[in-house]
Amino acid sequence: MKPKLLFSNTYFYRFDQKQWESKKPYPPYGTMLAASIMREAGFDVSLFDTNLAKSPLEINTVLNTFKPDYLIIVDDNFNYLSKMCLTVMREACFELIRLGKLAGCKVFVNSADATDHFDKYLQHGADVVLLGEAEQTLVQLLNNDLQNLETINGVAFLKDDLITQTKKTNSVEVFDNYPLPAWDLVNLSAYQTIWQKEQGYFSLNIATTRGCPFKCNWCAKPIYGNRYNSRSPQSVADELAYLMNLGATHFWICDDIFGLKPGWVKEFKKILQANKLKPRLKIQSRADLLVKEDTIQDLVDAGLDEVWLGAESGSQRILDAMDKGITINEIEKSTKLLNEKGVKVAFFIQYGYLGEQWEDIQKTLSMIKKLLPSDIGISVSYPLPGTVFYEKVKAQLKNKQNWKNSNDLDMMYRGTFSPGFYRQLHKHTHRVYRKEQALRNLANTSIKTALKIPYLWIREQLSTRKMAILLNRELRTNQI
Ligand code: SF4
C-alpha cells in the first residue's frame, strides 16, 4: 500500500500583522500543486493549510485523524511573501516539524528559507530538505522509499550526524502535463468570505510561469532560478475558467514577470475572448517591457486591471547600481501608457541600497509625486543569500539576518543612514503619497474624503519637518 501524505505550508497570515490586516489572503498555490501531483501519482493525500490557521498546533487534528506516514511541508514558492524568509514563519515551520515527528511521520521541507538554510531545518528534525523546485524530487524520494538519498539530486539530509547535500535538481520546463493544483483540499469559502467582506470581490492566485531571466542584483531566486518557462495559454485559460466557476472574478497572477514569452499574451487574449472569459488581472512586470502600446493593448484585452512595477528608485544611479536594467524614462513612459488605457500602476519602492544618498531619496519622492502610482509597497534593501548584493554586505551582517515579519523593514547592514531614519522615511513616503493622491483625486472624491485633505496636508508638513531634523542629526553624527 502506498504511504499517506499530509502536505502543509509555512506561512501564517495571522503571524504577519501587516498582511493579515490587509485582508487579501491567497491559498498556498505551490503547496496545492505539489499535493495534486502526488495525488495523481496514486498517493493518498491531505493538506493542512496554515495560511488562515491560528497556530501550528491546529495540525494535530489532521495528524490524529488522517494518520499520515509523511508530513511534507512545501511552501507556496510562487508567493513573494515566502521569498522573504521571515523568522516568525521559520519558527512556525520548526514547530510543524516537531509535531510531525511526534506523530511518527517522516518530515520533508521545501521552501526558499529551507533551501538557503537547510542545516537549521535538519537540526530541527526534518528528515530531508528538498532544495529548489520540489515536485520531481518528491516523486523520486517517495518512489525510492527514502533509500539511497545520495543518488537523488536536490536534497539535504543528515547521514551519521553529518549534513549531506546533493546537487540541486534540474528545472522542469513543461508544466502543461501537471494536474491543476488541489483546490479542493483548501477551505476556499474561508478565503472567499474574507475577500467578499473586506474587498467586495473574490480574488484567487494563479501561476503561469516559473523563474525570471533578469538579474537585479539583490533579487534571490532560490527555487526557480534565472530561467523562464511558461505554461501554455490554453492551460492557463482552462484554469481561470475553472476558478471563475468557483466564484472568483479577480486574479493575482503571481509570476515574477507575466507574459514575457513573445506572442503568449496575444494568444491568451484570443482564447479568453473566444470563451467569453472576462477576468480582472493583477500582474507583476517590468517598466522596460511595457513601453509599447500594442503590448499593453493585448494585456488590457486579456483583462489587465493592475500592474505592480519594480520601480525601486527615482534615481538612475541607484537603478544602475542594482543592475535593474530599466530607466527612469521607461518607468515614466510605461506608467503614462498604462494609465491612459485605464490600468492601475503600483510601484515597489526600495530604500537604502548601497550608495543611496539623500539626493537619490528626494528623486524617489519626486517620482512618486509626479507619477502618482495607484499604490506603493515600500521596503528597504534586504540581503538574501545567493545574490550579488548579499555578497557585498555579508561581512556587515550580525546575528539578525532575516526579518521577523514583512513589516520589520530593519536595515541589517550599514546603510547611509540609521535604521530609525529609514523607518521614518517609510512613514514619510506614505504621508507624502496619501496627501498627493487625495489632492489629485479631489474632483472625483466625496465631501467626506475631501474634508480629510487639510489633515493629510498637516500630517505631511509635520513629517517633512521631522525628516529634516532627522537628516540634520544623521549628517552631524555620521558625517555623511
Ligand atoms: S525583474 Fe523582478 S523577479 Fe526578475 S530579477 Fe528583477 S526583481 Fe527579480
Boltz pocket constraint, residues with backbone or C-beta under 6 A from the ligand:
constraints:
  - pocket:
      binder: B
      contacts: [[A, 212], [A, 213], [A, 214], [A, 215], [A, 216], [A, 219], [A, 220], [A, 256], [A, 257], [A, 286], [A, 310], [A, 324]]
      max_distance: 6.0
